[in-house]
Amino acid sequence: MMMEKNLRYLAGCIMCLAMAGAVGALELQWFGQAAFKITTDGGKVILIDPFISANPVTPQVHKDLTELGKVDLILLTHGHGDHVGDTAKIARMTGAKVALNADFGHTLGTLGVVPYKQLVRFNKSGPIEPLGAGITITMVHAEHSSEYVHRDPQSGKKEVHPGGEPAGYIIRLENGFTLYHAGDTGVFGDMKFIGEYYRPDLALLPIGGHFTMDPAHAAYAVKRLLKPKNVIPMHYGTFPPLKGTPEQFIKALGDTLTRVIVMTPGESRRF
């Protein structure tokens, strides 16, 4: 019993030291749902799934998109409206590149939603450096669906277009800090590969249920497959079907070395 306690204490110390070594890697802001803003220690700004102005849980003070300042890159995990969100407007305002599944890129480019010159079309498992050397982004699998609902500007009618395949992203920053944004997903076996190969310092995981993992499935993914140092639950409480809560997630996790960080919409944290 004493040896087990000592081992747990040692493991905890090692995790704390690892976290201390990563301090200053990035500032992370959550807007609710799956929308995040990453500001790296090198000054690069990355938005993921920027559903902001119409997001019911985003504080009003953060819905003014001009307050975002400069944006270098927007990452889209799939084509649903609560993830594409304000992409077109932010891309026009800032000139940011928009990186996404190659097929979905064709959809947005052909429809004129985002100019082709700003699109970075790529696919799974091929690391890219769209912001230059130092920040590597790898698209990985997500277990979900994807379609893009577009309103024709002339007829006003809604049209449904291909959204490519859904995805998650591995983002490795200038100092080696590695973040995994899972997108909308259910549990899948290759999360074990993601955990073992990329060894994320921080995982951003959906817990709301109905369309994605619920708290119990997300806890299984963390404890058995991904084993990240830190995890932030997302994609819950935004709409009525997304009933999972951080409290349920923490309870389902039980005893674990992964640190759970519960953020509120609009909040920023440094890592």
Contacts in CASP RR format, 6 or more apart in sequence:
PFRMAT RR
TARGET T0000
AUTHOR 0000-0000-0000
METHOD contacts of the structure
MODEL  1
MMMEKNLRYLAGCIMCLAMAGAVGALELQWFGQAAFKITTDGGKVILIDP
FISANPVTPQVHKDLTELGKVDLILLTHGHGDHVGDTAKIARMTGAKVAL
NADFGHTLGTLGVVPYKQLVRFNKSGPIEPLGAGITITMVHAEHSSEYVH
RDPQSGKKEVHPGGEPAGYIIRLENGFTLYHAGDTGVFGDMKFIGEYYRP
DLALLPIGGHFTMDPAHAAYAVKRLLKPKNVIPMHYGTFPPLKGTPEQFI
KALGDTLTRVIVMTPGESRRF
11 257 0 8 1.000
12 257 0 8 1.000
15 229 0 8 1.000
15 257 0 8 1.000
15 259 0 8 1.000
18 201 0 8 1.000
18 229 0 8 1.000
19 201 0 8 1.000
19 229 0 8 1.000
19 230 0 8 1.000
19 259 0 8 1.000
19 271 0 8 1.000
22 175 0 8 1.000
22 177 0 8 1.000
22 201 0 8 1.000
22 271 0 8 1.000
23 270 0 8 1.000
23 271 0 8 1.000
24 41 0 8 1.000
24 175 0 8 1.000
24 270 0 8 1.000
24 271 0 8 1.000
25 40 0 8 1.000
25 41 0 8 1.000
25 173 0 8 1.000
25 175 0 8 1.000
25 176 0 8 1.000
25 177 0 8 1.000
25 201 0 8 1.000
25 271 0 8 1.000
26 38 0 8 1.000
26 39 0 8 1.000
26 40 0 8 1.000
26 41 0 8 1.000
26 173 0 8 1.000
26 177 0 8 1.000
26 179 0 8 1.000
26 270 0 8 1.000
26 271 0 8 1.000
27 38 0 8 1.000
27 39 0 8 1.000
27 268 0 8 1.000
27 269 0 8 1.000
27 270 0 8 1.000
27 271 0 8 1.000
28 36 0 8 1.000
28 37 0 8 1.000
28 38 0 8 1.000
28 202 0 8 1.000
28 232 0 8 1.000
28 268 0 8 1.000
28 269 0 8 1.000
28 270 0 8 1.000
28 271 0 8 1.000
29 36 0 8 1.000
29 37 0 8 1.000
29 39 0 8 1.000
29 266 0 8 1.000
29 267 0 8 1.000
29 268 0 8 1.000
29 269 0 8 1.000
30 36 0 8 1.000
30 232 0 8 1.000
30 234 0 8 1.000
30 263 0 8 1.000
30 264 0 8 1.000
30 265 0 8 1.000
30 266 0 8 1.000
30 267 0 8 1.000
31 37 0 8 1.000
31 50 0 8 1.000
31 51 0 8 1.000
31 52 0 8 1.000
31 55 0 8 1.000
31 58 0 8 1.000
31 62 0 8 1.000
31 265 0 8 1.000
31 266 0 8 1.000
32 51 0 8 1.000
32 55 0 8 1.000
32 57 0 8 1.000
32 58 0 8 1.000
32 234 0 8 1.000
32 238 0 8 1.000
32 265 0 8 1.000
32 266 0 8 1.000
33 49 0 8 1.000
33 51 0 8 1.000
33 55 0 8 1.000
33 57 0 8 1.000
33 82 0 8 1.000
33 83 0 8 1.000
33 234 0 8 1.000
33 235 0 8 1.000
33 238 0 8 1.000
34 48 0 8 1.000
34 49 0 8 1.000
34 51 0 8 1.000
34 77 0 8 1.000
34 82 0 8 1.000
34 83 0 8 1.000
34 181 0 8 1.000
34 183 0 8 1.000
34 184 0 8 1.000
34 204 0 8 1.000
34 206 0 8 1.000
34 234 0 8 1.000
34 235 0 8 1.000
35 47 0 8 1.000
35 48 0 8 1.000
35 49 0 8 1.000
35 50 0 8 1.000
35 51 0 8 1.000
35 52 0 8 1.000
35 55 0 8 1.000
35 58 0 8 1.000
35 83 0 8 1.000
36 47 0 8 1.000
36 48 0 8 1.000
36 49 0 8 1.000
36 181 0 8 1.000
36 204 0 8 1.000
36 234 0 8 1.000
37 45 0 8 1.000
37 46 0 8 1.000
37 47 0 8 1.000
37 48 0 8 1.000
37 50 0 8 1.000
37 68 0 8 1.000
38 44 0 8 1.000
38 45 0 8 1.000
38 46 0 8 1.000
38 47 0 8 1.000
38 48 0 8 1.000
38 171 0 8 1.000
38 179 0 8 1.000
39 45 0 8 1.000
40 46 0 8 1.000
40 135 0 8 1.000
40 173 0 8 1.000
40 174 0 8 1.000
41 173 0 8 1.000
41 174 0 8 1.000
41 175 0 8 1.000
42 174 0 8 1.000
44 72 0 8 1.000
44 73 0 8 1.000
44 131 0 8 1.000
44 135 0 8 1.000
45 68 0 8 1.000
45 69 0 8 1.000
45 70 0 8 1.000
45 71 0 8 1.000
45 72 0 8 1.000
45 73 0 8 1.000
46 71 0 8 1.000
46 72 0 8 1.000
46 73 0 8 1.000
46 74 0 8 1.000
46 75 0 8 1.000
46 131 0 8 1.000
46 171 0 8 1.000
47 68 0 8 1.000
47 71 0 8 1.000
47 73 0 8 1.000
47 74 0 8 1.000
47 75 0 8 1.000
47 90 0 8 1.000
47 96 0 8 1.000
48 74 0 8 1.000
48 75 0 8 1.000
48 76 0 8 1.000
48 77 0 8 1.000
48 169 0 8 1.000
48 181 0 8 1.000
49 75 0 8 1.000
49 76 0 8 1.000
49 77 0 8 1.000
49 82 0 8 1.000
49 83 0 8 1.000
49 84 0 8 1.000
49 85 0 8 1.000
49 181 0 8 1.000
49 183 0 8 1.000
50 74 0 8 1.000
50 85 0 8 1.000
50 86 0 8 1.000
50 87 0 8 1.000
50 90 0 8 1.000
51 81 0 8 1.000
51 82 0 8 1.000
51 83 0 8 1.000
51 84 0 8 1.000
51 85 0 8 1.000
51 86 0 8 1.000
52 58 0 8 1.000
52 62 0 8 1.000
52 63 0 8 1.000
52 65 0 8 1.000
52 85 0 8 1.000
52 86 0 8 1.000
53 63 0 8 1.000
53 65 0 8 1.000
53 85 0 8 1.000
53 86 0 8 1.000
53 89 0 8 1.000
54 85 0 8 1.000
54 86 0 8 1.000
55 63 0 8 1.000
55 82 0 8 1.000
55 238 0 8 1.000
55 265 0 8 1.000
56 238 0 8 1.000
56 239 0 8 1.000
57 237 0 8 1.000
57 238 0 8 1.000
57 265 0 8 1.000
58 265 0 8 1.000
58 266 0 8 1.000
59 265 0 8 1.000
59 266 0 8 1.000
61 67 0 8 1.000
62 265 0 8 1.000
62 266 0 8 1.000
65 86 0 8 1.000
65 89 0 8 1.000
65 90 0 8 1.000
65 93 0 8 1.000
66 93 0 8 1.000
68 90 0 8 1.000
68 94 0 8 1.000
69 94 0 8 1.000
70 94 0 8 1.000
71 90 0 8 1.000
71 94 0 8 1.000
71 95 0 8 1.000
71 96 0 8 1.000
72 96 0 8 1.000
72 97 0 8 1.000
72 131 0 8 1.000
73 96 0 8 1.000
73 97 0 8 1.000
73 98 0 8 1.000
73 99 0 8 1.000
73 120 0 8 1.000
73 130 0 8 1.000
73 131 0 8 1.000
74 87 0 8 1.000
74 90 0 8 1.000
74 91 0 8 1.000
74 96 0 8 1.000
74 97 0 8 1.000
74 98 0 8 1.000
74 99 0 8 1.000
75 99 0 8 1.000
75 100 0 8 1.000
75 137 0 8 1.000
75 169 0 8 1.000
75 171 0 8 1.000
75 181 0 8 1.000
76 83 0 8 1.000
76 84 0 8 1.000
76 87 0 8 1.000
76 98 0 8 1.000
76 99 0 8 1.000
76 100 0 8 1.000
76 101 0 8 1.000
76 104 0 8 1.000
77 83 0 8 1.000
77 142 0 8 1.000
77 166 0 8 1.000
77 167 0 8 1.000
77 168 0 8 1.000
77 169 0 8 1.000
77 181 0 8 1.000
77 183 0 8 1.000
77 184 0 8 1.000
78 101 0 8 1.000
78 104 0 8 1.000
78 142 0 8 1.000
78 144 0 8 1.000
78 145 0 8 1.000
78 146 0 8 1.000
78 163 0 8 1.000
78 164 0 8 1.000
78 165 0 8 1.000
78 166 0 8 1.000
78 167 0 8 1.000
78 183 0 8 1.000
78 184 0 8 1.000
79 104 0 8 1.000
79 146 0 8 1.000
79 147 0 8 1.000
79 148 0 8 1.000
79 163 0 8 1.000
79 164 0 8 1.000
79 166 0 8 1.000
80 146 0 8 1.000
80 147 0 8 1.000
80 148 0 8 1.000
80 184 0 8 1.000
81 148 0 8 1.000
81 149 0 8 1.000
82 238 0 8 1.000
82 239 0 8 1.000
83 183 0 8 1.000
83 184 0 8 1.000
84 148 0 8 1.000
87 98 0 8 1.000
87 113 0 8 1.000
87 114 0 8 1.000
88 108 0 8 1.000
88 113 0 8 1.000
88 114 0 8 1.000
90 96 0 8 1.000
91 98 0 8 1.000
91 114 0 8 1.000
91 115 0 8 1.000
91 118 0 8 1.000
95 118 0 8 1.000
96 118 0 8 1.000
97 118 0 8 1.000
97 119 0 8 1.000
97 120 0 8 1.000
97 130 0 8 1.000
97 131 0 8 1.000
98 105 0 8 1.000
98 108 0 8 1.000
98 114 0 8 1.000
98 118 0 8 1.000
98 119 0 8 1.000
98 120 0 8 1.000
99 119 0 8 1.000
99 120 0 8 1.000
99 122 0 8 1.000
99 128 0 8 1.000
99 130 0 8 1.000
99 137 0 8 1.000
100 108 0 8 1.000
100 119 0 8 1.000
100 120 0 8 1.000
100 121 0 8 1.000
100 167 0 8 1.000
101 121 0 8 1.000
101 122 0 8 1.000
101 123 0 8 1.000
101 139 0 8 1.000
101 146 0 8 1.000
101 163 0 8 1.000
101 164 0 8 1.000
101 165 0 8 1.000
101 166 0 8 1.000
101 167 0 8 1.000
102 121 0 8 1.000
102 122 0 8 1.000
102 123 0 8 1.000
103 162 0 8 1.000
103 163 0 8 1.000
103 164 0 8 1.000
103 165 0 8 1.000
104 146 0 8 1.000
104 148 0 8 1.000
104 162 0 8 1.000
104 163 0 8 1.000
104 164 0 8 1.000
105 114 0 8 1.000
105 119 0 8 1.000
105 121 0 8 1.000
106 121 0 8 1.000
107 113 0 8 1.000
107 148 0 8 1.000
107 161 0 8 1.000
107 162 0 8 1.000
107 163 0 8 1.000
107 164 0 8 1.000
108 114 0 8 1.000
108 119 0 8 1.000
108 148 0 8 1.000
109 115 0 8 1.000
109 116 0 8 1.000
109 119 0 8 1.000
111 150 0 8 1.000
111 161 0 8 1.000
113 150 0 8 1.000
120 128 0 8 1.000
120 130 0 8 1.000
122 128 0 8 1.000
122 139 0 8 1.000
123 139 0 8 1.000
124 139 0 8 1.000
124 140 0 8 1.000
124 141 0 8 1.000
124 165 0 8 1.000
124 167 0 8 1.000
125 138 0 8 1.000
125 139 0 8 1.000
125 140 0 8 1.000
126 138 0 8 1.000
126 139 0 8 1.000
127 136 0 8 1.000
127 137 0 8 1.000
127 138 0 8 1.000
128 136 0 8 1.000
128 137 0 8 1.000
128 138 0 8 1.000
129 135 0 8 1.000
129 136 0 8 1.000
129 137 0 8 1.000
130 137 0 8 1.000
134 173 0 8 1.000
134 174 0 8 1.000
135 171 0 8 1.000
135 172 0 8 1.000
135 173 0 8 1.000
135 174 0 8 1.000
136 170 0 8 1.000
136 171 0 8 1.000
136 172 0 8 1.000
137 169 0 8 1.000
137 170 0 8 1.000
137 171 0 8 1.000
137 172 0 8 1.000
138 169 0 8 1.000
138 170 0 8 1.000
138 172 0 8 1.000
138 198 0 8 1.000
139 167 0 8 1.000
139 168 0 8 1.000
139 169 0 8 1.000
140 167 0 8 1.000
140 168 0 8 1.000
140 169 0 8 1.000
140 170 0 8 1.000
140 180 0 8 1.000
140 190 0 8 1.000
140 194 0 8 1.000
141 167 0 8 1.000
141 168 0 8 1.000
141 188 0 8 1.000
141 190 0 8 1.000
142 166 0 8 1.000
142 167 0 8 1.000
142 168 0 8 1.000
142 182 0 8 1.000
142 183 0 8 1.000
142 184 0 8 1.000
142 185 0 8 1.000
142 186 0 8 1.000
142 188 0 8 1.000
143 166 0 8 1.000
143 185 0 8 1.000
143 186 0 8 1.000
143 187 0 8 1.000
143 188 0 8 1.000
144 166 0 8 1.000
144 183 0 8 1.000
144 184 0 8 1.000
144 185 0 8 1.000
144 186 0 8 1.000
144 211 0 8 1.000
144 212 0 8 1.000
145 166 0 8 1.000
146 162 0 8 1.000
146 163 0 8 1.000
146 164 0 8 1.000
146 165 0 8 1.000
146 166 0 8 1.000
147 160 0 8 1.000
147 161 0 8 1.000
147 162 0 8 1.000
147 163 0 8 1.000
148 160 0 8 1.000
148 161 0 8 1.000
148 162 0 8 1.000
148 163 0 8 1.000
149 158 0 8 1.000
149 159 0 8 1.000
149 160 0 8 1.000
149 161 0 8 1.000
150 158 0 8 1.000
150 159 0 8 1.000
150 160 0 8 1.000
150 161 0 8 1.000
151 157 0 8 1.000
151 158 0 8 1.000
151 159 0 8 1.000
152 158 0 8 1.000
152 159 0 8 1.000
166 183 0 8 1.000
166 184 0 8 1.000
166 185 0 8 1.000
167 183 0 8 1.000
168 180 0 8 1.000
168 181 0 8 1.000
168 182 0 8 1.000
168 183 0 8 1.000
168 185 0 8 1.000
169 180 0 8 1.000
169 181 0 8 1.000
169 183 0 8 1.000
170 178 0 8 1.000
170 179 0 8 1.000
170 180 0 8 1.000
170 194 0 8 1.000
170 198 0 8 1.000
170 200 0 8 1.000
171 178 0 8 1.000
171 179 0 8 1.000
171 180 0 8 1.000
171 181 0 8 1.000
172 178 0 8 1.000
172 179 0 8 1.000
172 198 0 8 1.000
173 179 0 8 1.000
177 201 0 8 1.000
177 202 0 8 1.000
177 271 0 8 1.000
178 198 0 8 1.000
178 199 0 8 1.000
178 200 0 8 1.000
178 201 0 8 1.000
178 202 0 8 1.000
179 200 0 8 1.000
179 201 0 8 1.000
179 202 0 8 1.000
179 203 0 8 1.000
179 204 0 8 1.000
180 194 0 8 1.000
180 195 0 8 1.000
180 198 0 8 1.000
180 200 0 8 1.000
180 202 0 8 1.000
180 203 0 8 1.000
180 204 0 8 1.000
180 226 0 8 1.000
180 228 0 8 1.000
181 204 0 8 1.000
182 203 0 8 1.000
182 204 0 8 1.000
182 205 0 8 1.000
182 206 0 8 1.000
183 204 0 8 1.000
183 206 0 8 1.000
183 212 0 8 1.000
183 235 0 8 1.000
184 206 0 8 1.000
184 211 0 8 1.000
184 212 0 8 1.000
184 235 0 8 1.000
185 206 0 8 1.000
185 212 0 8 1.000
185 213 0 8 1.000
186 206 0 8 1.000
186 212 0 8 1.000
186 213 0 8 1.000
186 217 0 8 1.000
186 221 0 8 1.000
187 213 0 8 1.000
187 217 0 8 1.000
187 218 0 8 1.000
187 220 0 8 1.000
187 221 0 8 1.000
187 225 0 8 1.000
189 225 0 8 1.000
191 221 0 8 1.000
191 225 0 8 1.000
191 226 0 8 1.000
192 224 0 8 1.000
192 225 0 8 1.000
192 226 0 8 1.000
194 200 0 8 1.000
194 225 0 8 1.000
194 226 0 8 1.000
195 225 0 8 1.000
195 226 0 8 1.000
195 227 0 8 1.000
195 228 0 8 1.000
200 226 0 8 1.000
200 228 0 8 1.000
200 229 0 8 1.000
201 228 0 8 1.000
201 229 0 8 1.000
201 230 0 8 1.000
201 271 0 8 1.000
202 228 0 8 1.000
202 229 0 8 1.000
202 230 0 8 1.000
202 231 0 8 1.000
202 232 0 8 1.000
202 271 0 8 1.000
203 222 0 8 1.000
203 226 0 8 1.000
203 228 0 8 1.000
203 230 0 8 1.000
203 231 0 8 1.000
203 232 0 8 1.000
204 231 0 8 1.000
204 232 0 8 1.000
204 234 0 8 1.000
205 213 0 8 1.000
205 218 0 8 1.000
205 221 0 8 1.000
205 222 0 8 1.000
205 231 0 8 1.000
205 232 0 8 1.000
205 233 0 8 1.000
205 234 0 8 1.000
206 212 0 8 1.000
206 213 0 8 1.000
206 218 0 8 1.000
206 233 0 8 1.000
206 234 0 8 1.000
206 235 0 8 1.000
206 236 0 8 1.000
207 213 0 8 1.000
207 214 0 8 1.000
207 215 0 8 1.000
207 218 0 8 1.000
207 233 0 8 1.000
207 234 0 8 1.000
207 235 0 8 1.000
207 236 0 8 1.000
207 244 0 8 1.000
207 245 0 8 1.000
207 246 0 8 1.000
207 248 0 8 1.000
207 249 0 8 1.000
208 214 0 8 1.000
208 215 0 8 1.000
208 235 0 8 1.000
208 236 0 8 1.000
208 237 0 8 1.000
208 242 0 8 1.000
208 243 0 8 1.000
208 244 0 8 1.000
209 215 0 8 1.000
209 217 0 8 1.000
209 236 0 8 1.000
209 241 0 8 1.000
209 242 0 8 1.000
209 243 0 8 1.000
209 244 0 8 1.000
210 241 0 8 1.000
210 242 0 8 1.000
210 243 0 8 1.000
211 241 0 8 1.000
211 242 0 8 1.000
212 235 0 8 1.000
213 221 0 8 1.000
214 244 0 8 1.000
214 248 0 8 1.000
215 233 0 8 1.000
215 244 0 8 1.000
215 245 0 8 1.000
215 246 0 8 1.000
215 248 0 8 1.000
215 249 0 8 1.000
215 251 0 8 1.000
215 252 0 8 1.000
216 248 0 8 1.000
216 252 0 8 1.000
218 233 0 8 1.000
218 249 0 8 1.000
218 252 0 8 1.000
219 249 0 8 1.000
219 252 0 8 1.000
219 253 0 8 1.000
219 254 0 8 1.000
220 252 0 8 1.000
222 228 0 8 1.000
222 231 0 8 1.000
222 253 0 8 1.000
222 256 0 8 1.000
222 258 0 8 1.000
223 253 0 8 1.000
223 254 0 8 1.000
223 256 0 8 1.000
223 258 0 8 1.000
227 257 0 8 1.000
227 258 0 8 1.000
228 258 0 8 1.000
229 258 0 8 1.000
229 259 0 8 1.000
230 258 0 8 1.000
230 259 0 8 1.000
230 260 0 8 1.000
230 261 0 8 1.000
230 271 0 8 1.000
231 258 0 8 1.000
231 259 0 8 1.000
231 260 0 8 1.000
231 261 0 8 1.000
232 260 0 8 1.000
232 261 0 8 1.000
232 262 0 8 1.000
232 263 0 8 1.000
233 246 0 8 1.000
233 249 0 8 1.000
233 260 0 8 1.000
233 262 0 8 1.000
235 242 0 8 1.000
236 242 0 8 1.000
236 243 0 8 1.000
236 244 0 8 1.000
236 245 0 8 1.000
236 246 0 8 1.000
237 243 0 8 1.000
237 244 0 8 1.000
237 245 0 8 1.000
246 260 0 8 1.000
246 262 0 8 1.000
249 260 0 8 1.000
250 260 0 8 1.000
253 260 0 8 1.000
261 269 0 8 1.000
263 269 0 8 1.000
END
